[in-house]
């Protein structure tokens, strides 16, 4: 995994997002990973911010997206940034059998 974020505004936004997730999930939050164009340093002004949120099992993706919706709207309103949050269970993330997860692990930046 890559370990640094060069864009200061993105760094601030991600730390604020992590604080919101800690408040929402507490000890259930295992990890938060920036992936996609921002992690690769290829983002444009049109790019969304892709974040994988790894939670201690069990995880129902639909329910978790609903729980996180206020964070989504906050960052859209306050930063004019679209943050795409993908919740996943710790066990599924650690299995890593899906090629998408291997890419996130290889290119992602843990926050």
N, C-alpha and C positions, 0 to 999 in steps of 0.2 A: 504494500500500500504506500502511496505517496503521503508525505507528512506535512506539507506546508501549503498555505493559502496566501497568494500574493496580493489579492484585491482587498483593501482595507474595509470597504463598505460590506463586501461579502462576508468577511471575517466577523464583523460586528453583527450582521444579520444572523449568521449561523450560531453565534454564541447566544444571541437572544432567543433563537428558536430552541436551542438546547435547554436553556433555562425554563422555557415554557413547557418543554417535554418532561423535564425533571419534576416540575410542579404538577403536571398532569399524571405522570406515571410513577414517580418515586423510584423505588428499587426495581420495578419492572423494566425500566429502561436499561438495556444491556449495552447498546451501542448506537451511534448515529454516524452515518457515512455519507459524505458528499460524493456523488459520482456524476458521470456524464461530461458534457462540454466544459463546465466550470472546473471540475477536477482535473481535466486534461489541459486546461489553459487555452481552450479553443472557443470559449463563449463569445457570442455577439450580443448586441443590445436586444435582440429578439429571443435570446435563449432563456429557457426556464431554469430553475435551480432544482436539480434532482437530489433528493435525500432519501436514503434508506434508513428506517427506524427499526432497530432490532429489539424486540421485546421478549421478556421471559414468557414462556408458554403458560397458558394457551393463548393463541391470537386468532381472532376473527377479523380479517382484513376490512370487511365492510363496516363492522362496529368501530374498529379503531379509526378508520377514515372519518367516520361521523364524529368521534370524540375529538379528533384533531382539527375539525373544520373551522373552529374559531381562530386557530393559529394560521390556517391558510388565508382566511379573510383578513386577519390583522396585517400580515406581511404584504398582501395585495394592496390594502388601503394605505398603510404607513410607508412602505418602501416602493410601491408600484412594481413589485416583483412577484412573479408566479412561482410559488414553491410547490413542486410536485413531491409529495411525501408517500413513500411506499412502506407500509408496515409489514414486517415479517417476523416469524417466531425465531427465537434463538436456535432451537434445534434444527429447523430447516436451513437457517443461515449457515450453521456450522457443518451441516451435511455437505452443502455446496455442490450438489449433483447437477444442478441446472447451469447451463453455460452462461446465462445472464448473471448468476451469482458469482461465477468465477471471474467475470469481467469486473463486477463491482469490487470484488476483493483485490484484483490486480490493479485497477485504475483508481479506486476510491481513496478518499482522504477521511480518516476517522477524526471526528470532532470531539 
